[in-house]
Amino acid sequence: MLFFPVFSLALADIAVWHNAGTDLIKVQGAYVRSFHLAQPSEWIDGILMINPDTFFLRFGWAGRLGPDGKTIVIRNQAGSTMVTMTIGGDTATTGDSEVSLNGVPRPYLKNGHVFIPLLFVMEKCGITVRQTGDEMVFLFPDTRRFIPSQRFDSSGLVALDECVEYLGYPGGLYPGYRNSPPDEYLGFGMTKAAGIKPLDEKGGESPDGKYALVSIGMSNTTMEFSTFKQIADANPAKNPGLVLVDGAIGGVTSTRMTGPDMPYWNDLKARLDAAGIAPPQVQILWIKQAIGQPTLGFPAYPLLLKSDIQKIIENALVFYPNIKLIYLSSRIYGGEATTPLNPEPYAYQSGFAVKWLIEDRIKSDDRTGPYTAWGPYIWANGNRPNSQGIFYEYPEDFAPDGTHPSPAGRMKVARSLWDFFANDPTTKSWFLK
């Protein structure tokens, strides 16, 4: 019996996931007609080029453009060939059968890119589509049923803040195996932090104004930040001008925030409205994200997550241009997960997505945008503390699925958030009285 993981998208938002001026995904009614095979080394939503002739769909199906530059082979997760087609060809091969593409969009070239009829591929590979309201749900047959007894052995993972090297990639939270930002970049952050001021609803400075720290993320993020908000709002040391807004929403993983017209951004606006926060008053973000039910290997998975987080930041800046400080955290320990939602090693590897995104920002000559840095590093290998002292006990710190934190686990992250914001040199000036 096959297990069907679920991946859902908002129909109205699919087209805006991608760069303006490119024809990546077409929507006609409820049907996705084609997807885009990117140029070598180019990252886009849904597809990753890891070498000049291979791409991967986000949900694990793989395709290859043959050495002739014309033949396209699409395989399922077990490696079996499902569809073979040719650019401009009138037929496709599925298994041992040749199928006419009459009436079906043919693979074609446009501006050096390859476009493939995704609806046809979905049909022939056994991928089904269900539409409910404005949601399109993709169901993918997956022979890799998640069996807890076959979980990834995470015993050898070393927390990133203590790691020297992982699969050939250097550890440390920051470049040079450091766990603190370079002095020049920290100075940039201090300058940005000095610009955090109470603002009125129109963005003007006001002693009676507000400034908001907003969380962005998925279910774990909202569980942890909402607990942090409770303890912070009850602490008289917190600056009264600071408003904490939990903008994270359960089930809204990174793929559902990458387009500026996706429903998440309207939901975030509603939460800010309810908190009495106008867009100009949003000045600080804490982002913690993940890709649901990941299948890619390393470094493909963290690179794809890094791309998603970068697009989330870009979208946030469109709606909230006064953002000056952005703090990122990766997942908590996932070694006790009983579902494929985001187990190890993906929870651990999400730290590299954060690390590499921040490194890109540090290496950039642009010092006009927000200061982007690590928030608290909250991954630890179970009950082995990381360098910041955080660790997790099983089952006390986890929900029954082993992926989400229990109330005790949420409190651990909440306290880490408090310790970070109360002590980091770029935060304590505006976080505390």
C-alpha positions as CSV (number, residue, x, y, z in Angstrom):
1,M,0.0,0.0,0.0
2,L,1.4,3.4,-1.0
3,F,1.7,6.4,1.3
4,F,0.6,9.7,-0.1
5,P,2.3,12.8,1.3
6,V,0.3,15.9,0.8
7,F,1.6,19.2,-0.6
8,S,-0.8,22.1,-1.0
9,L,-0.6,25.4,-2.9
10,A,-2.9,28.4,-3.2
11,L,-4.1,28.4,-6.8
12,A,-4.2,32.1,-7.2
13,D,-0.6,32.5,-6.0
14,I,1.3,29.9,-8.0
15,A,2.2,32.2,-10.9
16,V,3.8,34.9,-8.6
17,W,6.3,32.5,-7.0
18,H,8.8,33.2,-9.8
19,N,10.9,36.0,-11.2
20,A,8.9,38.6,-13.1
21,G,9.0,38.2,-16.9
22,T,9.5,34.4,-16.8
23,D,6.9,31.8,-17.8
24,L,7.6,29.2,-15.1
25,I,4.2,27.8,-14.1
26,K,1.0,28.4,-16.0
27,V,-2.4,28.2,-14.3
28,Q,-5.5,27.6,-16.4
29,G,-8.5,27.0,-14.2
30,A,-7.4,24.4,-11.7
31,Y,-4.5,23.0,-13.8
32,V,-0.8,23.5,-13.8
33,R,0.3,23.1,-17.4
34,S,4.0,23.3,-17.4
35,F,7.1,23.8,-15.3
36,H,10.5,25.2,-16.0
37,L,13.8,23.4,-16.2
38,A,16.3,26.1,-15.0
39,Q,19.7,26.9,-16.3
40,P,22.7,25.2,-14.6
41,S,23.1,26.2,-11.0
42,E,20.0,28.4,-11.0
43,W,17.6,28.0,-8.0
44,I,13.9,28.5,-8.4
45,D,10.8,27.3,-6.5
46,G,10.1,23.7,-7.0
47,I,13.2,22.8,-9.1
48,L,16.9,22.7,-8.3
49,M,19.8,22.4,-10.7
50,I,22.6,20.5,-9.0
51,N,24.7,20.1,-12.2
52,P,24.2,21.1,-15.8
53,D,21.9,18.2,-16.7
54,T,19.9,17.3,-13.6
55,F,17.0,18.9,-11.8
56,F,14.8,17.9,-8.9
57,L,11.2,18.7,-8.1
58,R,10.7,20.0,-4.6
59,F,8.6,17.0,-3.7
60,G,11.2,14.4,-4.7
61,W,10.5,13.5,-8.3
62,A,13.7,13.8,-10.4
63,G,14.2,14.6,-14.1
64,R,17.2,14.6,-16.4
65,L,17.9,16.4,-19.6
66,G,20.0,14.0,-21.6
67,P,23.4,14.8,-23.2
68,D,21.7,15.3,-26.6
69,G,20.0,18.4,-25.0
70,K,16.6,17.1,-26.1
71,T,15.6,14.0,-24.3
72,I,13.9,14.4,-20.9
73,V,13.7,11.5,-18.4
74,I,11.5,11.8,-15.3
75,R,11.9,9.2,-12.5
76,N,10.0,8.5,-9.4
77,Q,11.5,8.5,-5.9
78,A,12.5,4.8,-6.2
79,G,14.5,5.6,-9.3
80,S,12.2,4.0,-11.9
81,T,11.7,5.8,-15.2
82,M,8.2,7.0,-15.4
83,V,8.1,9.4,-18.5
84,T,10.5,10.0,-21.4
85,M,9.8,12.8,-23.8
86,T,11.7,14.9,-26.4
87,I,11.7,18.7,-26.8
88,G,9.3,19.4,-29.6
89,G,8.3,15.8,-29.8
90,D,4.8,14.5,-30.5
91,T,5.0,11.4,-28.3
92,A,6.1,10.4,-24.9
93,T,7.0,7.0,-23.5
94,T,5.5,5.9,-20.2
95,G,6.8,2.5,-19.1
96,D,6.6,0.3,-22.2
97,S,3.8,2.4,-23.8
98,E,4.1,5.2,-26.3
99,V,1.6,8.0,-25.7
100,S,0.6,10.6,-28.2
101,L,1.0,14.2,-27.0
102,N,-1.8,15.4,-29.3
103,G,-3.7,18.0,-27.3
104,V,-1.1,18.1,-24.6
105,P,1.5,20.9,-24.4
106,R,4.8,19.6,-25.8
107,P,8.2,20.2,-24.2
108,Y,9.6,23.3,-25.7
109,L,12.5,25.8,-25.5
110,K,12.0,29.4,-24.7
111,N,14.9,31.9,-24.1
112,G,17.2,29.0,-23.5
113,H,14.9,27.4,-20.9
114,V,13.0,24.1,-21.1
115,F,9.3,23.9,-20.4
116,I,7.6,20.6,-19.7
117,P,3.8,19.7,-19.5
118,L,3.6,19.1,-15.8
119,L,-0.1,18.1,-15.9
120,F,0.7,15.3,-18.3
121,V,3.7,14.2,-16.2
122,M,1.6,14.2,-13.0
123,E,-1.0,12.0,-14.7
124,K,1.5,9.5,-16.1
125,C,3.5,9.3,-12.8
126,G,0.4,8.7,-10.7
127,I,0.4,12.1,-9.1
128,T,-3.2,13.2,-8.5
129,V,-4.7,16.6,-7.8
130,R,-7.6,17.5,-5.6
131,Q,-9.1,21.0,-5.4
132,T,-10.9,22.2,-2.3
133,G,-11.9,25.9,-2.4
134,D,-8.9,27.9,-3.5
135,E,-6.5,25.1,-2.5
136,M,-4.8,22.7,-5.0
137,V,-3.5,19.6,-3.2
138,F,-1.0,17.3,-4.9
139,L,-0.8,13.7,-3.8
140,F,2.4,11.9,-4.6
141,P,2.8,8.1,-4.5
142,D,5.8,7.4,-2.2
143,T,7.2,4.0,-1.7
144,R,9.5,5.3,1.1
145,R,7.0,4.9,3.9
146,F,8.3,6.5,7.0
147,I,9.0,3.8,9.6
148,P,10.1,5.1,13.0
149,S,12.4,2.1,13.5
150,Q,14.3,3.1,10.4
151,R,14.9,6.7,11.6
152,F,18.1,8.4,10.7
153,D,20.9,7.7,13.2
154,S,21.6,11.2,14.5
155,S,24.0,10.2,17.2
156,G,27.0,11.4,15.1
157,L,25.6,14.9,14.5
158,V,27.5,17.7,16.2
159,A,25.7,21.0,17.0
160,L,26.6,23.6,14.4
161,D,28.0,26.0,17.1
162,E,30.5,23.2,18.0
163,C,30.9,21.6,14.6
164,V,34.2,21.8,12.7
165,E,33.0,20.1,9.5
166,Y,29.9,18.4,8.2
167,L,30.1,16.4,5.0
168,G,32.9,18.6,3.8
169,Y,31.3,21.9,4.8
170,P,32.7,24.0,7.6
171,G,30.8,24.4,10.8
172,G,30.3,27.4,13.1
173,L,27.4,29.8,13.0
174,Y,29.4,32.4,11.2
175,P,32.3,32.4,8.7
176,G,35.7,31.3,9.9
177,Y,34.2,28.7,12.4
178,R,33.1,31.6,14.6
179,N,29.9,31.7,16.6
180,S,29.7,35.5,16.6
181,P,29.6,37.9,13.6
182,P,32.7,39.6,12.3
183,D,33.4,43.0,13.9
184,E,32.6,45.1,10.8
185,Y,29.3,43.3,10.3
186,L,28.4,43.6,14.0
187,G,29.1,47.3,13.8
188,F,26.6,47.5,10.9
189,G,24.1,45.7,13.2
190,M,24.7,48.1,16.0
191,T,24.0,51.0,13.7
192,K,20.8,49.4,12.6
193,A,19.8,48.7,16.2
194,A,20.3,52.4,17.1
195,G,17.7,53.2,14.5
196,I,14.9,51.3,16.3
197,K,12.6,54.0,17.5
198,P,9.0,54.2,18.7
199,L,6.9,55.2,15.6
200,D,3.3,56.3,15.1
201,E,1.1,54.6,12.6
202,K,2.5,56.7,9.7
203,G,6.1,56.0,10.6
204,G,6.9,59.2,12.3
205,E,8.9,59.2,15.6
206,S,6.7,59.6,18.6
207,P,7.4,59.1,22.3
208,D,4.0,57.4,22.4
209,G,4.7,55.2,19.4
210,K,5.5,51.5,19.1
211,Y,7.9,49.2,17.4
212,A,7.2,45.5,16.7
213,L,9.2,42.3,16.8
214,V,7.3,39.8,14.6
215,S,7.8,36.1,14.3
216,I,7.5,34.4,10.9
217,G,7.4,30.6,10.5
218,M,5.4,27.4,10.8
219,S,3.9,25.4,13.7
220,N,7.0,25.0,15.8
221,T,7.7,28.7,15.5
222,T,4.2,29.8,16.7
223,M,4.3,27.4,19.6
224,E,7.7,28.7,20.7
225,F,7.2,32.4,20.0
226,S,3.7,32.5,21.6
227,T,5.3,31.0,24.8
228,F,8.1,33.6,24.6
229,K,5.5,36.4,24.2
230,Q,3.8,35.3,27.4
231,I,6.9,35.3,29.5
232,A,8.3,38.5,27.9
233,D,5.1,40.5,28.3
234,A,4.9,39.5,31.9
235,N,8.5,40.6,32.6
236,P,8.7,44.2,33.7
237,A,12.2,44.4,32.2
238,K,10.8,44.4,28.7
239,N,10.7,47.8,27.0
240,P,7.0,49.0,27.1
241,G,7.3,50.4,23.6
242,L,8.1,47.0,22.2
243,V,5.1,44.9,20.9
244,L,5.6,41.2,20.2
245,V,3.4,39.8,17.5
246,D,3.3,36.1,16.7
247,G,3.0,36.0,13.0
248,A,3.9,32.4,12.6
249,I,1.1,30.0,11.5
250,G,0.9,26.3,11.8
251,G,1.2,24.4,8.5
252,V,2.6,27.4,6.7
253,T,6.0,26.1,5.8
254,S,8.5,28.0,3.7
255,T,7.0,27.0,0.4
256,R,3.8,28.8,1.3
257,M,5.4,32.2,1.9
258,T,7.7,32.5,-1.1
259,G,5.2,34.5,-3.2
260,P,4.1,38.0,-2.2
261,D,0.5,37.2,-3.1
262,M,0.2,34.0,-1.1
263,P,-2.5,34.0,1.6
264,Y,0.0,34.1,4.4
265,W,0.8,37.7,3.9
266,N,-2.8,38.7,4.3
267,D,-3.0,36.5,7.4
268,L,0.0,38.3,8.9
269,K,-1.5,41.7,8.2
270,A,-4.6,40.6,10.0
271,R,-2.6,39.6,13.1
272,L,-0.7,42.9,13.0
273,D,-4.0,44.8,12.8
274,A,-5.4,42.9,15.7
275,A,-2.3,43.8,17.7
276,G,-2.7,47.5,16.8
277,I,0.5,47.5,14.7
278,A,0.7,49.5,11.4
279,P,3.2,48.4,8.7
280,P,5.7,51.2,9.4
281,Q,6.0,50.0,13.0
282,V,7.3,46.5,12.1
283,Q,11.1,46.9,12.6
284,I,12.4,43.5,13.8
285,L,11.7,39.9,12.6
286,W,12.5,36.5,14.0
287,I,12.2,33.8,11.3
288,K,12.3,30.1,11.8
289,Q,11.3,28.0,8.8
290,A,11.5,24.5,7.3
291,I,10.3,22.6,4.2
292,G,7.6,20.1,5.0
293,Q,8.3,16.4,4.1
294,P,11.7,17.1,2.6
295,T,13.4,14.5,0.3
296,L,16.5,16.1,-1.1
297,G,19.9,15.3,0.1
298,F,22.7,17.5,1.4
299,P,23.5,20.2,0.4
300,A,20.4,20.4,-1.8
301,Y,17.9,20.6,1.1
302,P,19.5,23.5,3.0
303,L,20.2,25.4,-0.2
304,L,16.6,25.1,-1.2
305,L,15.5,26.2,2.2
306,K,18.0,29.1,2.1
307,S,16.4,30.2,-1.2
308,D,12.9,30.1,0.4
309,I,13.9,32.1,3.4
310,Q,15.6,34.7,1.2
311,K,12.3,35.1,-0.8
312,I,10.4,35.3,2.5
313,I,12.6,38.2,3.6
314,E,12.2,39.9,0.2
315,N,8.5,39.7,0.5
316,A,8.5,41.0,4.1
317,L,10.5,44.0,3.0
318,V,7.9,44.8,0.3
319,F,5.1,45.0,2.9
320,Y,7.2,46.3,5.9
321,P,10.0,48.5,4.5
322,N,11.0,49.8,8.0
323,I,12.5,46.4,8.9
324,K,16.0,47.0,10.3
325,L,16.9,43.8,12.1
326,I,16.2,40.1,11.1
327,Y,17.2,37.2,13.3
328,L,17.1,33.6,12.1
329,S,17.0,30.3,13.9
330,S,17.0,26.8,12.7
331,R,14.9,23.8,13.9
332,I,15.0,22.0,17.2
333,Y,16.2,18.4,17.4
334,G,14.2,16.0,15.2
335,G,15.7,12.7,16.1
336,E,12.6,11.5,17.9
337,A,10.3,12.2,15.0
338,T,7.7,9.6,14.2
339,T,6.5,11.2,10.9
340,P,8.2,12.4,7.8
341,L,7.2,16.0,8.4
342,N,10.8,17.2,9.2
343,P,12.9,14.5,10.9
344,E,16.7,14.3,11.1
345,P,18.9,15.0,9.4
346,Y,16.8,17.8,7.9
347,A,16.2,19.5,11.2
348,Y,19.9,19.7,11.7
349,Q,20.7,20.7,8.1
350,S,18.3,23.6,8.3
351,G,21.1,25.3,10.3
352,F,23.2,25.4,7.2
353,A,20.4,27.2,5.3
354,V,20.6,29.9,8.0
355,K,24.4,29.9,8.1
356,W,24.8,30.3,4.3
357,L,22.1,32.9,4.0
358,I,23.8,35.0,6.7
359,E,27.2,34.4,5.2
360,D,26.0,35.8,1.8
361,R,24.7,38.9,3.6
362,I,28.1,39.4,5.4
363,K,30.0,39.0,2.2
364,S,27.8,41.4,0.3
365,D,29.0,45.0,-0.1
366,D,25.4,46.2,0.4
367,R,24.9,47.7,3.9
368,T,21.7,49.5,3.1
369,G,19.2,46.7,3.9
370,P,18.5,45.0,7.2
371,Y,21.1,43.5,9.5
372,T,20.5,39.7,9.2
373,A,22.0,37.5,11.8
374,W,21.6,34.4,14.0
375,G,19.0,34.5,16.7
376,P,19.4,31.7,19.3
377,Y,20.8,28.5,18.0
378,I,18.3,26.0,19.4
379,W,19.3,22.7,17.9
380,A,21.0,20.2,20.2
381,N,21.6,16.5,19.7
382,G,19.0,15.3,22.2
383,N,20.1,15.5,25.7
384,R,23.6,16.6,24.8
385,P,23.7,20.4,25.4
386,N,25.0,22.7,22.7
387,S,27.4,25.5,23.5
388,Q,24.5,27.7,24.5
389,G,23.4,25.1,27.1
390,I,20.1,24.0,25.4
391,F,19.2,20.3,25.3
392,Y,16.1,18.2,24.9
393,E,14.9,15.3,26.9
394,Y,12.6,12.7,25.4
395,P,9.7,12.4,25.8
396,E,9.4,15.4,28.2
397,D,10.2,18.1,25.6
398,F,8.3,16.7,22.7
399,A,4.7,16.2,21.5
400,P,3.8,12.6,20.6
401,D,4.9,13.1,17.0
402,G,8.5,13.8,18.2
403,T,8.6,16.8,15.8
404,H,6.7,19.6,17.7
405,P,7.8,20.7,21.1
406,S,5.7,19.9,24.2
407,P,4.9,22.8,26.6
408,A,8.2,22.0,28.4
409,G,10.1,22.1,25.0
410,R,8.4,25.4,24.1
411,M,9.5,26.9,27.4
412,K,13.1,26.0,26.7
413,V,13.1,27.8,23.3
414,A,11.1,30.7,24.9
415,R,13.8,31.2,27.5
416,S,16.5,31.0,24.8
417,L,14.7,33.7,23.0
418,W,14.6,35.8,26.1
419,D,18.2,35.3,26.9
420,F,19.2,36.2,23.3
421,F,17.1,39.4,23.0
422,A,18.0,40.5,26.5
423,N,21.8,40.1,26.0
424,D,22.8,40.4,22.3
425,P,24.5,43.7,21.6
426,T,22.2,44.5,18.7
427,T,19.0,43.8,20.7
428,K,19.3,44.7,24.4
429,S,19.1,48.5,23.8
430,W,15.5,48.3,22.4
431,F,14.4,45.0,24.0
432,L,14.9,46.1,27.6
433,K,13.9,49.3,29.4
